[in-house]
Amino acid sequence: MKSWTFRPRDSSKAGEPPIQLVLLGGGHAHVHVLKQLNQLKQLNQLKHESQLKPLKRQGLPKRADRGNSKLLPAMEVTLLTPDRYQYYSGMFSGYLEGNYELEDIRIDLERMCQKAGVRLILAAAGRIDPEGQTVMTDSGQCIPYDVLSLNIGSVVAKRVGGSDRTSDRLPQLKPNYYVATLKQLLQSKERIVVVGGGASGMELAMSVQAGRRCASSNDSKDGSLHDVTVIYTGSPLAAYGEHASRRMEELARRRGLHLIGNDRAVLIDDGELVLQSGKRLPYDSLLQLTGSAPLPLLQASGLETDASGYILVNEQLQSVSAPNIFGAGDCIALQSHPELPKAGVYAVRQAPVLWRNLCGYMLGDPLVRYRPQRTYLSIISTGHQEALLQYGWLTAHGHWCWRLKQAIDRAFIRKYNE
């Protein structure tokens, strides 16, 4: 595997152009980087050194903590992302149920870029060229970089073959900005089928079910066409353990979902879903929530990836084949923890490490290690302002769990929109 070397620029020399830092994707980690850049911009505007706040709180390298007048080399930062907003997936269930408006679940990236002095390009990346140190947009625009950071998420793994001549019967949840149209689309459909019994599949199914029941004032639980169908190969929430799985199945049936377990969807046949058992399920809307898959441009870049196609990074969140490329979130595979789940909570925890290492790399300072937490709090909405909570051995369900989830989610959005 070819290894590319960073070509540094000494921006302190007269006439030297600033370092080009390109942020590819507007995910959780890059939202944090934008916030830090804004705070750094404000710090640099202070006239008196005595007014400077302790920079350790901003996640800056120790070199900057010592009060160096040039906290970072001169640089220009560009954010490349296809949409003005970052939609927070943790609040999708509440939005689909009707608890939130669209404005409640998104972060305004354009506003953050303006405050931080970051150039925003609204386009999707079509190609990454590590050797030429450029990113090409899908429209053909070439963006050069000296340092590149990836936070582009993943796509839904398409595990069911076949096709449907009516495209709106196969709505997409990723990229995340598709959620803006998903709610209205699902409300107009009669027979909704969800493939996948993991956290995403069960949460979305139960939220849509609750929203439809509320909208139609239909309290029937007779398995009518108004009920959402969920198909999974084993049991729901299998990765969460037997207790959580049984609890979720009980809750789903109580909510009126039509559950088909121990079966597999094998073919999409123009309005019908064919199962391994031979059953054929007609649908008006089919959602596949069967895990994640990497974006094709990652493998096409020539960067070293894992067997699935995610960018392979070391403990410093740095590409193992191109040291001037960093990454966070679903698009990376951590070399030291290859089985780390694709969950937003890890991207949130990776964000401060990513920011510090981007700064440290440009300053020539030592980089810090990212250490994944062994366990994390998981709260899955079950509709009707209730949720299932799991943390280690603890499993609980009720309105208080939903209130806790709501408080955490609203605080996250408020932190970056204020």
N, C-alpha and C positions, 0 to 999 in steps of 0.2 A: 504494500500500500504506500503510495507516494505521500510524503509529508511536506506540507507547505510551511514556509517560515514568514513570520511577520516582518514587514519592511518598515521599521519605525521611522518617524520623522521627528527631528529635533525642532519642535515648534517654537522654542525659545530663541532660535536664530532668526535674524532679520531676513525677511523674504520667504521663509519656510511656510508652506500652507498649513492650516490647522489639521489635526488628526480627524479623519472621517469615521465616526461611530454610527453604524447603522443598526437600528432595532427592527428586526423582521418579525412582525406580528404584534398584536395589541393585547396579549394575554395578561394573566394575573401578575407575573413577574415584571413585565415591562411597564405595567401601570405603576408599580412600586418605583421603578427606575425613573419614570417621568416625575413622580412626586419628589424624589430625592434631587433630581436636576433642578426642579423649581426651588427647593429649599436652598440648594447650593447657589443658585442665581441670586436669591435674596441675601444670602450671607456675603457674597462677593460685592453686593451693592452697599454694604455697611461701610461707613467712612472711618470709624474709629475701632481699632483693634480691641479695645476694652469692651465693645458692645458684642463681640463675637460670642455665641453660645458654644458650649462644649460640643465639638464636632463628632465625638464618639457616638453621640446619640443619633447622628445622622447616618451612621454606618460607614463613615469615611475611613480610609486607611490611616494608620498611625502617623504617616508622614504628614498628612494634612492636619492631624490632631496637634502637631507641634506648632501650629500657627504659621506654616509656610505661606508666604504672600501669594504664591502661585499654587493654589490647591490642586489643580489638575492642569495638564498641558492644554494649550489652546486647542479647542476641538469644535467641530460642527456635528450636531446630532440629527439624524433623520429617522423618523418612524414610518415604516412601510406597512400598511394594513389595508384590507379591502373595505372596511366600513368605519364611519366616524365614531361609532359607539362600540364599547366592549360590553356585551351582555353577560350578566353574571349567572352562570348555570345553576348555582345554588338556589336561585329564586324562580327558576322556570316553573316549578310545580305550583308555586303560589300565584304566578301570573296566569297559568293555564286554568287554575281553579277559579280565578276572579278576585283573589285577595290583593293583587297589586296591579297598578297601571304600568304601561310600558316604560314610562319615565322612571319608575321606582326601581327597575331592575338593570339599569344600564349606567355606564360611566362614560362621560363625554371626553373622548380622547382628543378631539380638536381643541377643546378648551384647555385641557391639560398641556398640550403642546404649545399653545399660545403663551401660557403662563411660564413655561419652562424655556422658551426660546428654541423649541425643537421644530424642524421642518417636518410637515406631515404630507405624505404622499398616499392618496387613497387609491390603491391598486393591489392586486394579488401578485405574489411572486411567481414567476414562471420558471426561473432557472437560477441556480447558485453556481458561480464559477470560482472555487477557492484559489485556483492558480492565477487567474487574472484579477482576483479580489474584486469581483463585481456581482451584483444581483440584477437580474433582468426581470422586469415586470411582464405580466401577460400581454401588455400592449406594446412591448418592445423598448421601453425606457431602460437605459443602463445606469445603474447607481453604483459608483465605486465606493469601496470601504477600505479602511485600515484595520478596523476591529468590527466584527459582526456578532450580534447576539440574536439567537433564535428563540422565539416563544410563540410558535404558530399552531400549537395544539395538535389535534389529530382529526381523523374522519371516522365515521361509523363503519365498522367492518361489514362488508356485504357478504354474508354467509349463505344467502338464499339466491339461487339463480333464477333465470326467467326474465320476463318483461311484462309491461303493461302499456297498452297503446294510449291510455289516458294518464298523462304524467302527474296530474294533481291527486291521483289516488295513491301515489308513492311520495308523500312529503318527506322532507329532510329536516333533521334537527341540527346538523352541522354543515357548514360553519354556524356559529352560535347566533348570528344575526338573522338566521331563518326563523327564529322563534317569533319575530315580529309579525309574521304572516300566518304562523302555524295555528294560533288560537282561533282565528276567524275561520280558517280552512276546516279545522276539526269540528267546529260548532255546526257547520253546515252538512256534516256527513252523518249517515245513519249507522252504518256498521263499521266500527273501528276495531282493527286487530293490531296488537302489539306483539312483535316477536322478540323475546328476551325476558327472562325472569330475574335479572340482576337488579341492583339498586335503581339504575336509571329507568329500566323498563317498568318496574313495579310502581315507582314513584310517579312517573308520567301517567301510567294507566289509571292509578287511583285518583290523581288530581283531575284528569280529564273527566273521569266518571263523576266525581263530586261536582265539578263545574257544570256538567250537562244536567245532572239531577237538580241542581239548584236553579238553573236557567229554565228548566221545563216544569219545575215543581212536581216532578214525578218521583214518588217515593216507592214505586213498585220494585220488588226484588224477585220478579218471576223469570229472570233470564231472558227478557225481551231484547229486541234489536237495539234498544237504547243502551244496553250494557256493553261495556268494553270487554273484548276477549284478549287474554294473554296466553301465549304459548311458550313453553320452556322445556328444555330437555330433561331436567331432573326435578328439582324442587325450587321454589322461589328463594332468593337470597341464600343460595347454597354456600357461598363463600363466607357468610356471616356466622355459620354454625347452625346446628340442629335446632336449638331453642329459638333463635331469631327467625329461622326459616318457618318453623311451625306457627309462630306468632304472626308472621306476615301472611301466611296462607289463610289463617283464621280470619284476620282482619279483612283481607281481600274478598273472601266469600261473604263476610258480613256486609261489606260495602256493595255487593251485588256484581262483582266482576265474574266473568265466565272464564274459569281457569282450565287450561289443557296442559297437564304435566306429563312427563315421561314420554314426550313425543317430539318430533323435530319437523320444522318447516323445510321442505326440500325444493319447492318450485313455485314461482309466481307465474300464474297462467291467466293473464288478462282479466283481472277481476276476481280470480279465485286463487286461494293459497292451498297448495297440495302438501299434505303432511306425510311423514314416513309411514304412518299407520294406514294410509290410503284415503283418509278423510279429505274432503274438499270444502274449504271455508270460503264463502263469498264475502267480499269486503268492499267498502266504499273508500276506506282509507287504511293503508298498511304502513306501519312504522317499524323499521328494523332497529332495535337497540341491543345489538349482540356483541358489544365490546368495541374496542377502538382499533384503528389501523393507521399507520403513518402516511403522511402525504407523499405522493410519488416523487416529488422534486427532491426529497432528502436522499434517496438512493441514487437518483440521477446525478446528484452533485459530485459524486466520486468520493465524498467523505466516508470514513469508516462508519459502518452501522452495525447494529446487532442483527441476529438472524431474521428478525421481523421487519427491519428497515428503519428503525429509529436511530438517530445520531448518537454514536457512542461517546460518552464523556467520562472524564475522570472525576475524582472527588472534589475538584475545584470547579466543576461544571464546565470544563474546557474540553473541546474536541480532542480526541486522542491522536488525530491525524493533522489537525490545523490549529496550532496554539492561539491564533488570533480570532478563533471562533468559539463562542460560548453558547450555552443553551439552558433552558429551564422548562419545566412543565411536561406535558404529554409528548412533546416531539423528541425527547431525549431518552436514552437508556443509560443508566448509571452503571459503569463497569464493575464497581464494587458491590452493587446490589441489583443484579439483573432481573430479579423477580419483583421489584418495587411496583406496586399497583399504579395505574394511571388515574390519579385522583387529584382534584384541585387543591386539596390541603397541602400536598407536597410542593406544588408550584408556589403557594403562598409562603411556605417556609424556605424555599429556595431563593426567593426574591432578594432578601438582604445579602445573602452570600453572593448572588450574581452581581448585585450592585457594587459590593465591596471589591470583588475580583476584577470587574471591568475597570474600576478606578486603579486598583493595584497593578494591573497589567500595563496600563498606560503610563503609570508612574515608575514602573520597574520594581515595585515592592513585592514581597512574598505574598502568595495567594493563600486564602483560608480554605479549609475543608468544609464540605457540606455533609452533615451526619443526619440521615433520616430518622425520624422518631419511630419507635417500635410500635406504637399504637396511636390511634387518633380518634377523636370524637366523630361519630357518624350519626346524623339525624335525617331520617327519611320521612318526608311528608306522606301521610296516609289519607289525606282529604279531610274536609270538614274541620279544619284548624286543629288537627291532631297529628302526631308524628311518633315514629318509632326511633328510639335512641339506643345506641350501643357504644359502650366504651369499655374495651377489655372484656371482662366477664359480666359486666352490668348491661342488662337489657331492660328498657322501660318504655311505656307507651302512654300517651295522654295529651291533653291540651297544654300542660306545662312544658312538655317536650317541644311542641310547636312554638310556644312563646319564646323558648330559649333559642330555637333555630331562627325565628324572626328577628330577635334582638341581635344575634351574631351577624345575620345577613344584612340587616339595615345598617349596622355599624360599619361593615366593610364598604358598602356603597357610599355612605356618608363621608368616610375617611378620604375618599378620592374625588368626591364631587364638591366638597366644601371649598 
